[in-house]
Amino acid sequence: MTKEECKQVVLDIIADIAPDEDLTNIKPDVRLRDQMELDSMDFLDIVMELRKQHGIEVPEADYPQLASLDSCAEYLTPKFIALGK
Amino acid sequence: MSFQPARIVITGVGLTAPNGNSLAEFRQNLLDGVAGVEPMDVRYMGRLIAGVCHYDALKYQKKKELRVGTRAGSISIYCAREALADSGVNFDAMPKDRVGVYIGCTEHGNVETENEIYAISKFDYDTKYWSHYHNPRTVANNPAGETSLNLGTTGPAYTIGAACAAGNLGLIHAAQMLRLGEVDFAICGGVSESIHTFGIFAGFKSQNALATHEDPKKASRPFDRDRNGIVISEGGALYTLERLDDALARGAKIYGEIAGYCVNSDASDYVLPNPGRQAECVRKALKNAGMAPQDIHIINTHATSTPMGDIQECEAIRAVFGEGCPDTYVNNTKSYIGHCMGAAGALELAGNLPSFNDLVVHPSINVDNLDPKCELPNLVLNQPRKVAKVDTILNNSFGMLGINSTLIVKRFVA
C-alpha cells in the first residue's frame, strides 16, 4: 500500500462517519479537526473502523499520529504493509 | 381557601404514525379507514408484519446525528420540531431553561444493545469491537436527551418508563410540572422504536400474542372475533403544553384542555390485565376531572387485539359506563396503526383530538365479526360516526406490570 492509498482508506472511513462533510478539499497537512466537525467520539470511530475493516490497532498513546491525513499515512502505511496489504 | 391548579392546554401536536406524518394526514387516514401495517424483515425471525413510520428523518437532523443517535431519538426530534412549528410559539425568544421535555417510553436500549451484539458476533464476540456509542445510545433518557440537544433546551429533559401507558404518562407528568411551576413550556408525549428489536416480536410470539394475518392491514383487529394478537409498531406523538394564561397571552391555538387523569397499578400480574383496577383508574380520572361517566363523549380504548385483553377492557368500560351513557361513543385506533407501544396513548389521543372540531368519531376498523364479549353500547365500528356533541375525550392506555393510565381532555371553553 502506498501513502496515497492509505490516505484514501482514511478518507473513506471519514466519509462514513462524517457523512455531512464535503471532503473534496481536505488539506493533507492540516489537522483534520481544524478542517471539519470531528469530535472525540468521531475520532474513536476512526480507530474502531481501522480495527474492524483492516485489523489495525492504534494504541491510545499513538492517537496524535492520526491528526492529519499526512500523519495518518506516515503512521498507518507501515502497519498496512506489515499486514501484507 | 382551596388550591386551584392552573389550567393546562394543548397548543401544538407533532407526530409520526405508520399511516401519517402529520396530524392532518393521520386524521384523514383514520376517517378513510387507511391502515398502516406492512411486511417487515426482522432479524433472526424473517418476514413479519409491523407498523413502520416513513417520516423524513433528515428534515430536522444531519446524517451524522442519525448515525450517532437512535431511532427513538430521531422520532422524538421530528415530533418535537413538528409540535413546536404547529404551536406557533416564538421558540427562539423563549428562555430555554424553562422548557421541559417529558417523553414516555415503553423501553429503551434493547434496539441498540441487540445491534451491538449482532455486530460483535461478526468478530467472534470480541468486545473490543463494541461501540463507544453504546452507553449514550442506551441510557434511559436517550430520546429526551437527544431532543434537548437538538432543540438547545436546558431545562429538565427525561423519559418516563411506563410500558405501554407511557404516552399518557408523558402528558400527565408535563401537566403536573407546569402546575408546579417547574417549567413554563412543555414538550411531552410518547415515542417508540420497538420494531427495531427482534426481542419484542419474539417475546410476544412466545407469549402467543403476536398478530398474524395474510393481509397485514387487517392484522390489528381489536374486538373482532378472530383477532389473534398485537401488531408491533413504531411511532411518536409529542405535544406542546402550556398553562392557559400563557397560551392566551400569546394568542395560541388551543386543541383542548387537560381535564383530569389517573395512573394506578394492578399489583396482580406481570402481564395479565386487571379489569377491576382498570375500572378504578377510569373512575378516579373522572373524579379528578369532576365529571360523571355520561359526560364523556369519546372513549379511545387501549385494546391491543389480544383475545383476552380486549374482553377485559370492555368489562372495565361496561362496569363504569354501563347502559346509561347515550352520548358516549367508543373507538379504537390500534386497528389502523397497530400497537405503537410507548407512543400509543399519545398518538391515539392525537387521532381523536380533531373530533372537537368535526364532531366525527373515527371507527375501530377490521371488525368483520364483532366478538359478543366485546359488545358495548355505541361502539363505533368500520364507519366513522357523526355525533351531536364531542366535548370530552377519555384516553385509556395500559401496560405490563399492571400500569394503567386514563387521561381526559376536554374542549377548551374560555
Interface residues (C-beta under 8 A of the other chain):
Chain A: I17 A18 P19 D20 E37 M41 L44 D45 M48 R51 K52
Chain B: K62 K63 K64 R67 V68 F123 K128 Y129 S131 H132 Y133
